[in-house]
């Protein structure tokens, strides 16, 4: 769905710091949402933590940088980092070009796949959350 010029696909779960999560069987795929990549501008660096890293819900495990911004990546669930998108090491702007496809960032094996239900999901909840953040950034 589109909300004020931001593409926020239905069927995804969203973490409060503007990262999306997609359930693929018992694996979660994670990336930066359209709002975050537009706000950040051209992405110049993505930290790719080592595979096997233990993640704790809400804790920082990586960072992303653009020319004007440094952002932290927080674990959307507790679990283990299975894979980082190695393509981003050579060309982090893939996120700007295709944040929901080839610009995915991490694959996570959650301790409990049901934990994604604690994230923001459903058209009504996503719209309410995004509109509040748009307002906050416009005032900021």
N, C-alpha and C positions, 0 to 999 in steps of 0.2 A: 504494500500500500504506500501511497505517497502522502506525506504530511509536510505541508509548506515547503515543497521542493526537495525534501529528503526522502530517499527510497528506504523504506523499512519493511522488508518482506514479511508477509504473514508466515506463520509456521516456525519462526525462529524464536529463541529465548534471548532476552537482552539483559546484560549486566549493567548495573547503574552507572558505570564509567564509560559507557558506550562501546561495549564489545558485544558481538552476537555469538550465540552458541546454537549449533545444529546437532541434533541427535542422529547418529548413524549407527544403528544397532546398539552395542554397548560402549561405543566410542563417541566422544564429543569433539566436534570441530569448532574452532573459535577464531574470530577475526574482529577487526575494527568496523564499526558500523558507519553508514554513510554520513551521518551527522558529525561524528568524530573526525573522519578523514577530511571532510570539507572545512571544518573549523581549524584543523591542524595545518592544512595546506600541503605542500609537497613533502612527502615522507622521505627522509634522508637516511634513517637508520632504524633497524629493528633488532633488538637483542634476541638471540636465539639460544635459550638456556639448554643445558645438556639433557639429552633424553634420559628418562628414568628419574628426573628430579621430582621429589615429593612436593605436592601442592596442598596448601591449607586454604580452605574457603576464606576469601576476603584479604588474603595476604598478597603482597606484591611479589611477582616472580620474574618480571621482565620490564623493559622500557622501550618506548618508541620515541623518535625525535623527528621534528621537522625543522625548517630553518628558523621558526619563531616559537617553538614549543617543545617541551620535554614532557612526555606522559608516562605514567606508570600503568602497568598491566597487572590487574589483580585476578587471582584465581576465582573463577565463577563457581567452582565446587572443590571439594577436597578430592585428591586422587594423585595420579602420576602422569607426568608429561611423557607422552609416547613419541611425539614427533614434532619438529619445528619445520616450517616451510623454508627449505634451504635456498629456494629461488630468491627469497627476499634479501639474502646476503648480497647478491650481485645487483639486484634491482628492487629496492624497497618501494619504488613508485608503483609497483604492481598493485599495491593496496589502493592507491588513488584511482587506478584504471579499472579495477574489478574487485572491490572490497568483499563482495559476497561469493566470489568464485575463485579465480586463480590467486587472489590476494589473501586467501586464508592464512592464518598465522601459526596455530598450534592444534595438535590433536591430543586429547586428554582421555585417560582411562579413569573414570570417576570411581570413587569407593562405592557410591550408590547413584546409579543413573537417575533415580527419582529426585535427586537433589536439584535437578534443573527446574523442577516445579516451583522452587523458591525464587527463581529469576522472574523478570518482567516478561509476560507473554499474554497473547490475546489482543486483538485489535483495539479494544477499548482501553485496556491498561497501557499499551504501548503508546497510543495517541495521547493520553493524559500525561504520561511521563515525559514524552518528547516535547509537547507544547509547553510544559512547565520549564524544561531546560532551555528551550528557545527563548522564552520570556526572560529567564535569569541571565542568559548570555547577552541579550539585547540591552538589558539594563546595566550590565556589568562594566 
